[in-house]
Amino acid sequence: MTSPTYDVVAIGNAIVDVLSQADDAFITEQGMAKGSMQLVFSPAEADALYAKMGPGIEASGGSAANTVAAIAALGGRTGFIGQVANDQLGEVFAHDIRASGVAFTTETRDGEPTTARCLIFVTPDGQRTMNTFLGASQFLPESALDRDLIASGAILYLEGYLWDPEEPRQAMRAAIEVARKAGRKVAFTLSDVFCISRHGADFRDLMAKGLLDIMFANESEILALMEVEDFEEAVAAAAAQVPLLVVTRSEKGAIAVSGSQRASVGAEPIEKVVDTTGAGDLFAAGFLSGQAQGKSLEQSLRLGAICAAEIISHYGARPMCDMKALVAEKLG
């Protein structure tokens, strides 16, 4: 087995995030469930909602893409595989992610649908309500996989959100095979309770077959996945099947379980929650970065908490400060 060129290579939805402030009344008027993510199924519907947005910020996004961009900001070596269309938003995504130091080699896709976009409305309490048009990101074929890139990453990181459509699901299954043949680890983030409601059996099958080395979940997701109501019961059941389980618990912090080892940290103190977009993505970035550096479970959790706290202190899901300097200041 050759030494890895990259710390983490991720596969996920390639999405351009558009963030704008909104009040609770607007959320209600538009029939949105505050704090949720709902899918927009047509470009026309996405355009109509986009027209109602106030001044916004556009940047490349997507859960796994946010994670590898943040690992790069921490000094790590990362790559990303995701599908964009041959259009303006596709150019925005590709430029942004490459500018953040992430290797991105996936070829653009011609024709409809357009590049994915996520219209995010942030209310004064920092809650984000997301409306996602998945567009071209849902058409990532197995043929688009950069197998050399996957084999050269110490960890392959997969996004649960992308498990819905058939083409990317088959691509991710193929990617798992490439990574395992190369002797690499496979990490999986459950992404959303709704993903589990549709694909929980698949996810449990991946665990049972020993195909996952690291799994990320939040409290609601781990309960849904293991189909129990008690948190500790869910953690014990999942940890028995995954070598490393990481569960975030919002203001209660996070835990990591690896065999007989268990570590926990509290949430990092923050003056004000501005926008929770990307909190889980950045926590995963900090944790994986810690693991890549050979840090302990507790140190990796702390790094995750620091990254999550930075991201919820401002709008957007990409760091707005020197992350290496922030970590040095916090951890010494």
Buried (B, 14 or more C-beta within 10 A) or exposed (E): EEEBBBBBBBBBBBBBBBBBBBEEEBBEEEEBEBBBBEEBEEBEEBEEBBEEBEEBEBBBBBBBBBBBBBBBBBBBBBBBBBBBBBBEBBBBBBEBBBEBBBBBEBEBBEEEBBBBBBBBBBBEEBBBBBBBBBBBBBBBEBEBBBBEBBBBBBBBBBBBBBBBBEBBBEBBBBBBBBBBEBEBBBBBBBBBBBBBEEBBEBBBEBBEEEBBBBBBBBBBBBBBBBEBEEBEEBBBBBBEBBBBBBBBBBEEBBBBBBEEEBBBBEBBEEEEBBBBBBBBBBBBBBBBBBBBBEBEBBBBBBBBBBBBBBBBBBBBBBBEEEBEEBBEEBEE
